[in-house]
Amino acid sequence: MARVTLQTIADRLGVSRATVSYAFSRPDQLSDDLRRRILQVADELGYAGPNAAARSLRLGRAGAVGLLFSETLAYAFADPYALGFFQGLATAAEEAGVGLLILPLPRGEKRPPPVRDAVVDAFCVVSLPDGHPALAEVLARRLPTVVVDEPYVPGHPFLGIDEPAAGAQAARHLVELGHRRVGVAMVGLHDDGRTGWADPGRQRGAVFEAMRGRRSGYEAACVSAGVDWASVPFYELSRNSRAAGREAGHALLGRTPRPTAILTNTDVLALGILDAAADLGLDVPRDLSVVGFSDSAAEEAGLTTIRQAKQEIGAAAGRLLLEPPDEPERLLFPHELIVRASTAPPRP
């Protein structure tokens, strides 16, 4: 069966190819009756419309932004921080009349990144580890690119927070309350799927830049208060989930002596720590203080956390992509310690 084209429809109706094209791309240029007859014939011939990729190449514009992040779609749509960021980015794209092409890059994935053939006008890169092949593919496309959280790429706009300062603020809150037996549960240090105890060398060698900074802030605040960082139990996780936080909580709270406070780098992990404390009959905050991060799932649980402007960061990323600045900017958004009921001085 011969392939149906715009010219096929034009020949059937006795009009020009351009007239048929207008029925799909510029309907305001045709009368309602003529456009209706064109679409009717197109439907009879089984023609669905012009090829979107080919049309974008002719126009030099795809009308879409590519969004890359180092997780699965299922995770992204379940994570409160990711959802807040996506909402901000989607709002900016919606206001500009463009779409989002989501390109998830699950951690540890060895297949070539789906970047080279993506029909987009720009890329938003979110939380990729150092040296990820997708980033090289993005930069080779020479399209407007904005990086969020990590890694910093000179010559391209960057959005995030001051991670070392935020980490230090979270840890400082605990040591100023009087805690010296502090434990840490963190996700997002490495891309190798490992879960378990992480010594200081593995911590400092993390491949995710933002988490390196956040952890260094924890260490700096603890050391300044006289805490020996090498003695701080540090449990590393490969997944950010409440179940993973519960696992980390049991591991940390099974230590002797037991930590009186635990730092986590996500609210989701912190909720799992609270679950583990409940399993063991520990009262929070009398027996254990817990601090989360991002203030995305914390208020209802009464969780002390560091608040991030997740939706504002997403909206700003969208605006920078759609209206690239003359000079690349490094925008650091404010963070804030929100103290709630999950922290208190240690018991005497």
C-alpha positions in Angstrom: 0.0 0.0 0.0 1.5 3.4 -1.1 2.5 5.7 1.7 0.0 8.5 2.2 1.5 12.0 2.2 0.3 15.6 2.2 0.5 15.5 -1.6 -1.7 12.4 -1.7 -4.5 14.3 0.1 -3.9 17.5 -2.0 -4.3 15.5 -5.2 -7.5 13.9 -4.0 -9.0 17.3 -3.1 -7.5 19.3 -6.0 -5.8 21.8 -3.7 -2.1 22.6 -3.1 0.1 20.7 -0.7 0.6 23.9 1.3 -3.2 24.1 1.8 -3.3 20.6 3.3 -0.3 21.4 5.5 -2.2 24.5 6.9 -5.0 22.2 8.0 -2.6 20.6 10.5 -0.2 23.5 11.3 -2.0 26.7 10.7 -5.8 26.1 10.8 -6.5 29.8 11.1 -5.5 30.2 7.5 -8.3 28.1 6.2 -12.1 28.2 6.2 -13.8 25.8 8.6 -15.4 23.9 5.7 -12.1 23.4 3.8 -10.2 22.3 6.9 -13.0 19.9 7.8 -12.9 18.3 4.2 -9.1 18.0 4.4 -9.2 16.2 7.8 -12.0 14.0 6.6 -10.0 12.8 3.6 -6.9 12.4 5.7 -8.9 10.2 8.1 -10.3 8.1 5.2 -6.8 7.6 3.8 -5.4 6.7 7.3 -3.1 9.8 7.5 -2.4 10.8 11.2 -0.6 14.0 10.5 2.9 15.3 9.6 5.9 13.6 11.3 6.6 15.6 14.4 10.3 15.0 14.4 10.7 16.0 10.7 8.5 19.1 11.3 10.7 20.2 14.2 13.8 19.9 12.1 12.3 22.1 9.4 11.2 24.7 11.9 14.5 24.5 13.9 12.4 24.1 17.1 11.1 21.0 18.9 8.8 22.7 21.4 10.1 20.5 24.2 12.6 20.5 27.0 14.5 17.3 27.9 14.6 16.4 31.6 17.4 14.0 32.8 17.6 12.7 36.3 19.4 9.7 37.9 16.4 7.7 39.0 13.5 5.7 37.6 10.2 7.3 36.8 8.4 5.2 39.5 10.8 6.6 42.1 10.5 10.2 40.8 6.7 10.2 41.0 6.8 8.9 44.6 9.6 11.1 46.0 8.2 14.3 47.6 11.3 16.5 46.8 11.3 15.3 43.1 7.6 16.0 42.7 8.0 19.5 44.1 10.8 20.2 41.7 8.9 18.7 38.7 5.9 20.9 39.5 8.0 24.0 39.4 9.6 23.0 36.1 6.4 21.9 34.5 4.7 25.2 35.5 7.4 27.2 33.7 7.2 25.0 30.6 3.4 25.2 30.6 3.5 29.0 30.7 5.9 29.0 27.8 3.8 26.6 25.8 6.4 23.8 25.6 6.4 20.2 26.7 8.7 18.1 28.8 10.5 15.0 27.5 11.4 12.9 30.6 14.6 10.9 30.2 15.1 8.8 33.4 18.6 7.4 33.9 18.3 4.7 36.6 21.3 4.4 38.8 23.8 1.7 37.6 22.2 1.6 34.2 24.8 0.5 31.6 22.8 1.1 28.4 23.7 4.2 26.3 21.9 7.3 27.5 18.8 8.2 25.4 20.1 11.7 24.7 21.6 11.8 21.2 18.2 11.3 19.4 16.0 13.3 21.8 14.0 15.9 19.9 14.3 18.8 22.3 15.3 22.4 22.3 17.2 22.3 25.7 18.2 20.1 28.5 17.6 20.2 32.3 20.1 17.9 34.0 19.3 16.9 37.6 21.6 15.1 40.1 23.9 13.2 37.9 27.0 11.6 39.3 30.5 12.7 38.3 31.5 11.4 34.9 28.0 10.1 33.8 28.0 9.5 30.1 24.7 11.2 29.6 26.2 14.6 30.6 28.9 14.3 27.8 26.1 13.4 25.4 24.1 16.5 26.5 27.0 18.9 26.2 27.9 17.5 22.7 24.4 18.5 21.5 25.3 22.2 22.2 21.8 23.1 23.2 20.9 25.3 26.2 21.6 23.3 29.3 20.8 24.0 33.0 22.2 21.8 35.8 20.3 21.4 39.1 22.0 20.1 42.3 24.9 18.3 40.7 27.4 18.3 39.0 28.5 21.9 38.5 29.5 22.4 34.8 31.5 25.6 34.1 29.9 27.7 31.4 26.3 26.5 32.1 23.7 27.8 34.5 23.6 26.0 37.8 20.9 25.9 40.5 21.1 24.5 44.0 21.8 25.3 47.6 24.9 25.8 49.6 25.2 22.1 50.5 28.1 22.2 53.0 26.4 25.1 54.8 23.1 23.3 54.9 24.7 20.1 56.2 26.6 22.0 58.8 23.4 23.8 60.0 21.6 20.4 60.5 24.5 18.9 62.4 25.1 22.1 64.4 21.6 22.0 65.7 22.2 18.6 67.2 25.6 19.4 68.8 24.3 22.7 70.2 21.5 20.7 71.9 24.3 18.7 73.5 24.4 15.5 71.4 27.8 13.9 71.0 26.8 10.4 70.1 25.6 11.1 66.5 24.9 8.6 63.7 24.4 9.3 60.0 22.2 7.6 57.4 22.7 8.8 53.8 21.6 7.9 50.3 23.2 9.1 47.1 26.9 8.9 47.8 27.8 6.3 45.1 26.2 4.8 42.0 27.2 1.2 42.7 24.1 -0.1 44.6 26.0 -0.7 47.8 24.3 -0.6 51.2 26.1 -0.8 54.6 28.7 0.9 56.7 30.8 3.5 55.0 34.2 4.6 56.4 35.5 8.2 56.0 37.4 7.3 52.8 34.3 6.0 51.0 32.3 9.0 52.3 34.8 11.5 50.9 35.0 9.6 47.6 31.3 10.0 46.9 30.5 10.5 43.2 27.5 12.7 43.8 28.8 16.3 44.3 25.9 17.7 46.3 26.0 14.8 48.8 29.8 15.1 49.2 29.1 18.7 50.2 26.3 17.9 52.5 28.3 15.2 54.3 31.3 17.5 54.6 29.0 20.0 56.4 27.9 17.3 58.8 31.6 16.5 59.5 32.7 20.1 59.9 30.0 20.9 62.5 30.6 17.7 64.5 34.4 18.1 64.5 34.1 21.8 65.6 32.1 20.5 68.6 34.8 18.0 69.6 33.2 14.9 68.0 35.7 12.4 66.5 34.3 11.9 63.0 36.0 8.6 62.5 34.0 7.2 65.4 30.6 8.4 63.9 28.6 5.4 62.7 27.7 6.1 59.0 25.2 3.9 57.2 25.1 4.2 53.4 22.0 3.3 51.4 21.4 2.7 47.7 17.7 3.6 47.7 15.8 6.5 49.2 12.8 4.8 50.7 11.1 4.6 54.1 12.0 0.9 54.2 15.6 1.7 53.6 15.5 4.3 56.4 14.0 1.7 58.7 16.9 -0.7 57.9 19.4 2.0 58.6 17.7 2.9 61.8 17.9 -0.6 63.1 21.6 -0.8 62.1 22.5 2.5 63.8 20.3 1.9 66.9 21.8 -1.5 67.4 25.2 0.0 68.1 26.8 0.2 71.5 26.8 2.8 72.7 23.6 3.7 70.9 23.5 7.1 69.1 21.3 9.8 70.8 20.8 11.6 67.5 20.7 10.6 63.8 21.3 12.8 60.8 19.7 11.9 57.4 20.0 13.5 54.0 16.3 13.0 53.1 13.0 13.3 54.9 12.0 9.9 53.6 14.9 8.2 55.3 14.2 10.2 58.4 10.7 8.8 58.5 12.1 5.3 58.3 14.4 6.1 61.2 11.3 7.1 63.2 9.8 3.7 62.3 12.9 1.9 63.6 12.8 3.8 66.8 9.1 2.9 67.3 10.0 -0.8 66.6 12.5 -0.6 69.5 10.2 1.2 71.9 12.3 4.3 71.8 10.7 7.7 72.4 11.5 10.5 70.0 12.9 13.0 71.0 13.5 11.8 74.6 15.6 8.8 73.6 16.5 9.8 70.1 16.6 13.0 68.0 16.2 12.8 64.2 16.9 15.4 61.6 15.7 15.1 57.9 16.4 17.2 54.8 14.3 19.1 52.3 11.0 19.6 54.3 9.1 17.6 51.7 7.5 15.0 54.0 8.2 16.3 57.4 5.5 18.5 58.8 2.9 15.9 59.6 5.5 13.7 61.3 6.8 16.7 63.4 10.3 16.2 61.8 13.1 18.7 62.3 14.6 19.3 58.8 16.3 21.6 56.4 13.8 23.3 54.1 14.7 23.7 50.4 12.8 25.8 47.9 12.1 22.8 45.6 9.3 24.3 43.5 11.1 27.7 43.2 14.2 25.9 41.9 12.2 24.0 39.3 10.5 27.1 38.1 13.8 29.0 37.9 15.4 26.2 35.9 12.6 26.3 33.4 12.9 30.1 33.0 16.7 29.8 32.4 16.2 27.1 29.8 13.5 29.0 27.9 15.2 32.4 28.2 19.0 31.6 28.4 21.0 34.4 30.1 23.8 36.2 28.3 26.2 34.9 31.0 25.8 31.6 32.8 24.7 32.0 36.4 25.3 30.0 39.5 22.2 30.5 41.6 22.2 29.3 45.2 18.8 29.3 46.8 18.2 29.8 50.5 17.8 26.9 52.9 16.3 27.0 56.4 16.5 24.9 59.5 12.9 24.0 60.6 12.9 22.8 64.2 10.0 20.6 65.1 9.3 17.9 67.7 11.8 15.3 66.6 14.8 16.9 68.3 15.6 17.8 71.9 18.6 17.7 74.3 19.9 14.2 75.1 18.7 12.6 78.3 21.0 13.1 81.3 
